[in-house]
Amino acid sequence: MLAETSALLASLATIKDLGSALFRERDQQKQATIQIDLTDKVIQAQAQLSQVLAAVIDKDQMIQTLRDQVRALEQAHNERDRYALHRLGDGSEGDYFVYKLRAPADLKERADEPEHFVCQTCFDAGKKSVLVHNGDGYWFCHLCEKGRQVSPRAPVRGRRPDPYSI
């Protein structure tokens, strides 16, 4: 009977070991499943983070582009404020309008720039072209290649004639 009891105890010990091994295997499978799920969630989170970072980079680039555009528009506006529309004499083809540099006292910057006229057509299109005068009343724009012969206007009584009002 002792041999049978020993065999029974050995069998029970084996069953216990097999049960423990079975539980360990089940726990390892659960752990592996949980690790796979966790890894998938981490990969999804990294992909979403990459999308968010890409969107942030795109927005930063857009902000910089808009800042550059605002800066360029401000510079163009400041340059436009330096000039006033001016009628340049009486043309045989009608009045000739140009932009004239404002008086040095009215300029905030580059007040030492010599007086000059710029082509209205070009300036309104965002380009600056100084008109060239040939001395005989003909003004010419090298950019748009348009010119006009003008005759001097009569000076306003009591005022000194403006040398650029031809």
PyMOL commands that set and color helices and strands:
alter all, ss='L'
color gray80, all
select helices_A, chain A and resi 2-81+104-106+120-124
alter helices_A, ss='H'
color red, helices_A
select strands_A, chain A and resi 83-91+94-101+117-119+132-133+138-140+147-151
alter strands_A, ss='S'
color yellow, strands_A
deselect
rebuild
show_as cartoon
